[in-house]
């Protein structure tokens, strides 16, 4: 950049940081002012309240190079969540970084759908496929403490984040399994679950190069859903309905154009009471089906 001036207050530093990011980030995909403030909080250890009280106080100049370095990395396309090292989901903190999918607000709809389904079920058993950061499994473990949650993740890069977030949120009812959700084996096949859910990779392979540069920094393994984006849905609808108890639910987060296709897959798998829920933007985001007592 660099940031300079005789009087380096927090307000001045934030203004220059915001201006720098505004030149580099697309306003449709990012919020330069918000992100500059988040990075300021991280480097200088500020709460929002402290910033409001001390905005015109001198900032420690020794920390300026660290702030400038983070701004440059953000301008180059690194996700702000990775730079912060954490992100919030369902009001809970989750450690994130390169190698793991960043929790998103849209996925909270899947968590809320799950909690609504589970509220009248005593001691439910839950299986999450493609656990990633653990945002779904941990949230269900926290907000449904009577539940027993199993989450499966294949990625060696994502597993440490998953385990750390179980520890960080002090959930005792979440079990982490290293394994391939596309090839379930062992005792997993012997268990039965009230709810099986997943936010699987669902981006069509040809669409990956068109994603925002920040999203392309996230693991391809967590994004790519095969040639048409439906690879995991096809496999899960074939493999997992037999693991549901009668009346159990299979639920997915989906891409905005996949509602009809995933609904059809659930129907072909013999599930009923199929629902499609829209997100706050009015786009299809969660598809679910229920196992009848006869299956």
C-alpha positions in Angstrom: 0.0 0.0 0.0 1.6 1.3 2.4 -0.4 3.1 5.0 1.2 6.4 6.0 0.6 9.6 7.8 1.7 11.6 10.8 -1.3 10.6 12.9 -2.2 6.9 12.4 -5.5 6.5 14.2 -7.7 3.4 13.9 -10.1 5.5 11.8 -7.4 6.6 9.4 -6.1 3.1 9.0 -9.6 1.7 8.4 -10.3 4.3 5.8 -7.1 3.6 3.8 -7.7 -0.2 4.1 -11.2 0.2 2.8 -10.0 2.4 -0.1 -7.3 -0.2 -1.0 -9.8 -3.1 -1.1 -12.3 -1.1 -3.0 -9.8 -0.8 -5.8 -9.3 -4.6 -5.9 -12.5 -6.3 -5.1 -15.7 -6.5 -7.1 -18.5 -4.8 -5.0 -21.0 -7.5 -6.2 -18.9 -10.2 -4.6 -17.4 -8.6 -1.6 -17.9 -5.8 1.0 -14.6 -3.9 1.1 -15.6 -1.8 4.1 -16.7 -4.7 6.2 -13.7 -6.9 5.3 -11.2 -4.1 6.0 -12.8 -3.7 9.4 -12.7 -7.5 10.1 -9.0 -7.5 9.3 -8.5 -4.4 11.5 -10.2 -6.2 14.4 -8.0 -9.3 13.9 -4.6 -7.5 13.8 -5.3 -4.9 16.5 -7.4 -7.0 18.8 -10.4 -4.6 18.6 -13.9 -5.3 19.5 -16.6 -3.2 17.7 -17.2 -1.4 21.0 -13.5 -0.6 21.5 -13.2 0.7 17.9 -16.2 3.0 18.4 -14.6 4.3 21.7 -11.1 4.6 20.4 -11.5 5.3 16.6 -9.5 8.5 16.8 -6.7 7.1 19.1 -3.3 6.4 17.8 -2.8 2.8 16.6 0.3 0.7 17.3 2.5 1.4 14.3 4.3 -1.9 14.8 1.2 -3.8 13.7 0.7 -1.8 10.5 2.8 -4.2 8.3 0.7 -7.2 9.4 -2.5 -5.3 8.5 -1.1 -4.3 5.1 0.0 -7.8 4.4 -3.5 -9.2 5.1 -5.0 -6.5 2.9 -2.7 -7.4 0.0 -3.5 -11.1 0.4 -7.3 -10.3 0.4 -6.9 -8.1 -2.7 -5.1 -11.1 -4.4 -8.2 -13.2 -3.9 -7.6 -15.1 -0.6 -11.0 -15.5 1.2 -11.3 -13.2 4.1 -12.5 -16.2 6.2 -9.1 -17.9 5.7 -7.3 -14.8 6.6 -9.3 -14.5 9.8 -8.9 -18.2 10.5 -12.5 -18.5 11.7 -16.1 -17.9 10.7 -19.5 -18.0 12.3 -22.3 -20.5 11.6 -25.6 -20.7 13.5 -24.0 -18.3 16.0 -21.1 -20.7 16.7 -17.4 -20.2 16.0 -15.7 -22.5 13.4 -12.0 -22.6 12.6 -11.4 -22.5 8.9 -8.5 -22.3 6.5 -7.1 -23.6 3.2 -8.3 -27.1 2.6 -11.8 -26.8 4.0 -15.1 -25.4 2.7 -16.1 -22.1 4.3 -19.5 -22.3 6.2 -22.1 -20.2 4.4 -25.4 -18.6 5.5 -27.3 -20.7 2.9 -26.3 -23.9 4.7 -28.0 -22.7 7.9 -31.3 -23.4 6.1 -30.4 -27.1 6.0 -29.4 -27.0 9.7 -32.7 -25.3 10.6 -34.7 -27.8 8.6 -32.9 -30.6 10.4 -33.6 -29.1 13.9 -37.3 -28.6 13.0 -37.6 -32.3 12.0 -35.8 -33.5 15.1 -37.6 -31.5 17.7 -40.2 -34.2 18.5 -37.8 -37.2 18.2 -36.3 -38.5 21.4 -32.6 -39.3 21.3 -32.4 -39.2 17.4 -29.4 -40.6 15.5 -28.0 -38.4 12.8 -25.6 -39.1 10.0 -23.9 -36.3 8.1 -22.1 -37.0 4.8 -19.2 -34.8 3.6 -18.6 -33.2 7.0 -16.1 -30.5 5.9 -15.6 -27.9 8.7 -18.2 -29.7 10.9 -20.6 -26.7 10.8 -23.7 -28.9 10.3 -22.7 -31.8 12.7 -21.5 -29.5 15.4 -24.6 -27.2 15.2 -26.9 -30.2 15.4 -24.9 -31.6 18.3 -25.1 -28.2 20.2 -28.8 -27.4 19.5 -30.0 -31.0 19.8 -28.0 -32.3 22.8 -30.0 -35.5 23.0 -29.0 -36.5 19.5 -26.1 -38.8 18.6 -24.3 -37.4 15.5 -21.9 -39.2 13.2 -20.1 -37.2 10.5 -18.1 -38.7 7.7 -15.2 -36.8 5.9 -12.7 -38.1 3.4 -10.4 -35.2 2.9 -7.1 -35.3 4.9 -7.0 -31.5 4.7 -10.5 -31.0 6.1 -10.4 -33.6 8.9 -8.2 -31.6 11.2 -10.6 -28.6 11.0 -13.6 -30.9 11.6 -12.0 -32.4 14.7 -10.9 -29.0 16.0 -14.4 -27.6 15.6 -15.9 -30.5 17.6 -13.4 -29.8 20.3 -13.7 -26.0 20.1 -17.5 -26.1 20.6 -17.2 -28.7 23.3 -19.8 -31.1 21.8 -19.6 -34.6 23.3 -22.3 -36.2 21.1 -20.5 -35.8 17.7 -18.4 -38.7 16.4 -16.0 -38.0 13.5 -15.3 -40.8 11.0 -12.6 -40.7 8.3 -14.1 -42.3 5.3 -15.6 -42.1 1.8 -19.3 -41.2 1.9 -19.5 -42.7 -1.7 -18.4 -46.1 -0.4 -19.9 -46.6 3.1 -18.5 -49.6 4.9 -18.2 -51.3 8.3 -20.5 -50.6 11.2 -21.9 -47.6 9.3 -23.9 -50.0 7.2 -25.2 -51.7 10.3 -26.6 -48.6 11.9 -30.0 -46.9 11.3 -30.6 -43.1 11.4 -33.5 -40.8 12.0 -31.8 -38.2 9.8 -29.2 -38.4 7.1 -28.1 -35.0 5.6 -25.4 -33.5 3.5 -24.1 -30.4 1.8 -22.2 -32.3 -0.9 -20.1 -31.0 -3.7 -22.6 -29.8 -6.3 -20.9 -27.5 -8.8 -20.8 -28.9 -12.4 -17.2 -29.5 -13.5 -17.4 -27.1 -16.4 -18.7 -24.3 -14.1 -15.6 -24.4 -11.8 -13.5 -22.0 -13.9 -16.4 -19.4 -13.8 -16.6 -19.2 -10.0 -15.5 -16.2 -8.1 -11.7 -16.2 -7.5 -12.3 -16.5 -3.8 -14.4 -19.6 -4.2 -11.7 -21.1 -6.5 -9.3 -20.9 -3.5 -11.6 -23.4 -1.7 -10.9 -27.1 -2.1 -12.0 -28.5 -5.5 -12.9 -31.7 -3.7 -15.6 -29.9 -1.8 -17.0 -28.1 -4.8 -17.0 -30.4 -7.8 -20.1 -32.6 -8.2 -19.1 -34.3 -11.4 -20.0 -33.4 -15.0 -23.5 -32.2 -14.2 -23.2 -31.5 -10.4 -25.4 -34.4 -9.5 -22.8 -37.2 -8.9 -23.2 -37.2 -5.1 -27.0 -36.9 -5.1 -27.3 -39.9 -7.3 -24.9 -42.0 -5.2 -26.5 -40.9 -1.9 -30.0 -41.6 -3.0 -28.9 -45.1 -4.0 -26.8 -45.9 -0.9 -28.5 -44.3 2.1 -32.3 -44.7 2.1 -31.8 -48.3 3.5 -30.0 -46.8 6.5 -33.0 -44.7 7.5 -35.5 -45.8 10.2 -39.1 -45.8 9.1 -40.2 -42.2 8.9 -36.5 -41.1 8.7 -35.4 -38.1 6.5 -32.8 -37.7 3.8 -32.0 -34.0 3.3 -29.6 -32.1 1.0 -28.4 -28.6 0.3 -28.6 -28.1 -3.5 -27.5 -25.6 -6.2 -30.1 -23.1 -7.2 -31.0 -25.0 -10.5 -31.1 -28.5 -9.0 -34.4 -28.7 -7.2 -36.3 -30.7 -9.8 -33.5 -33.1 -10.5 -32.7 -33.9 -6.8 -36.4 -34.2 -6.0 -36.7 -36.8 -8.8 -33.8 -38.7 -7.5 -35.4 -38.9 -4.0 -38.7 -40.0 -5.5 -36.9 -42.7 -7.6 -35.3 -43.9 -4.3 -38.7 -44.6 -2.9 -38.9 -41.6 -0.6 -42.1 -39.6 -0.1 -43.2 -36.2 1.4 -40.5 -34.5 -0.8 -40.1 -30.9 0.0 -38.1 -28.0 -1.6 -37.2 -25.0 0.5 -36.1 -21.6 -0.9 -33.4 -19.5 0.7 -33.7 -15.8 1.5 -33.0 -14.9 -2.1 -36.0 -17.1 -3.1 -33.8 -19.7 -4.7 -34.2 -23.5 -4.1 -31.7 -24.5 -1.5 -32.8 -27.6 0.6 -34.5 -30.7 -0.8 -35.6 -33.5 1.5 -37.6 -36.8 1.4 -39.0 -39.2 4.0 -38.9 -42.9 4.2 -42.3 -44.6 4.5 -42.9 -47.3 7.0 -43.1 -49.8 4.2 -39.6 -49.3 2.9 
